[in-house]
Amino acid sequence: MGTLLQARKEEGMSVEPTFSVSVIFGKRDEPMLIATARRLIDHISSFVPSKPLVLSLGLKEHSSVLYILLALWKSLHQTNDS
């Protein structure tokens, strides 16, 4: 099942958006999971604004994170372009 995380875009007065990520259940000492969740909410919030995201992430190798994010990003852009 991995680690359950909640990620959401924080609306505020600043020009740049900020993202809040918290661990609901699982590993709390894994910064790569937090970074991955932040990247995912950053990309997804451009398509579905103001919706929180609940993720279940289980990463075996940190080097595969970049591949996963790239595949997700390409998938989102293909869906958006259709």
C-alpha positions as CSV (number, residue, x, y, z in Angstrom):
1,M,0.0,0.0,0.0
2,G,2.9,2.4,0.6
3,T,2.7,5.6,2.5
4,L,-0.5,7.7,2.4
5,L,0.0,11.4,1.9
6,Q,-2.3,14.4,1.6
7,A,-1.1,17.2,-0.7
8,R,-2.9,20.4,-1.4
9,K,-2.3,23.8,-3.0
10,E,-2.4,26.6,-0.5
11,E,-4.1,29.7,-1.8
12,G,-2.5,32.9,-0.4
13,M,-1.4,36.4,-1.1
14,S,1.9,35.4,-2.7
15,V,2.3,35.3,-6.5
16,E,3.9,31.8,-6.4
17,P,1.7,29.0,-5.2
18,T,2.7,27.0,-2.2
19,F,2.0,23.3,-1.6
20,S,1.3,21.6,1.7
21,V,2.1,17.8,2.1
22,S,1.4,15.8,5.2
23,V,1.8,12.1,5.9
24,I,-1.4,10.5,6.9
25,F,-0.1,6.9,7.4
26,G,3.3,5.3,6.9
27,K,6.9,6.5,6.7
28,R,7.3,10.0,8.1
29,D,11.1,10.2,7.7
30,E,11.3,9.8,3.9
31,P,11.9,13.1,2.2
32,M,11.7,11.6,-1.3
33,L,8.0,10.8,-0.7
34,I,7.3,14.4,0.3
35,A,9.2,15.7,-2.7
36,T,7.3,13.4,-5.1
37,A,3.9,14.4,-3.6
38,R,4.8,18.1,-4.0
39,R,5.8,17.6,-7.6
40,L,2.6,15.6,-8.3
41,I,0.3,18.3,-6.7
42,D,2.2,21.0,-8.6
43,H,1.4,19.3,-11.9
44,I,-2.1,18.2,-11.1
45,S,-3.2,21.6,-9.7
46,S,-2.6,23.2,-13.1
47,F,-5.4,20.9,-14.5
48,V,-7.7,20.6,-11.5
49,P,-7.2,23.7,-9.3
50,S,-8.1,23.8,-5.6
51,K,-8.6,20.1,-5.2
52,P,-6.6,18.2,-2.5
53,L,-4.9,15.0,-3.5
54,V,-4.5,11.8,-1.5
55,L,-1.7,9.6,-2.6
56,S,-0.4,6.2,-1.8
57,L,3.2,6.1,-2.7
58,G,5.6,3.2,-2.3
59,L,9.0,3.9,-3.9
60,K,11.5,1.0,-4.2
61,E,14.3,3.0,-5.7
62,H,14.8,6.7,-5.5
63,S,16.2,6.9,-9.0
64,S,12.9,5.7,-10.4
65,V,11.1,8.8,-9.0
66,L,12.1,11.0,-11.9
67,Y,10.9,8.3,-14.4
68,I,7.5,8.1,-12.6
69,L,7.1,11.9,-12.6
70,L,8.0,12.2,-16.2
71,A,5.6,9.4,-17.2
72,L,2.8,11.1,-15.2
73,W,3.5,14.5,-16.6
74,K,3.4,13.1,-20.2
75,S,0.2,11.3,-19.4
76,L,-1.5,14.4,-18.0
77,H,-0.4,16.5,-21.0
78,Q,-1.7,13.9,-23.5
79,T,-5.0,13.8,-21.7
80,N,-5.2,17.6,-21.6
81,D,-4.4,17.9,-25.3
82,S,-7.1,15.5,-26.3
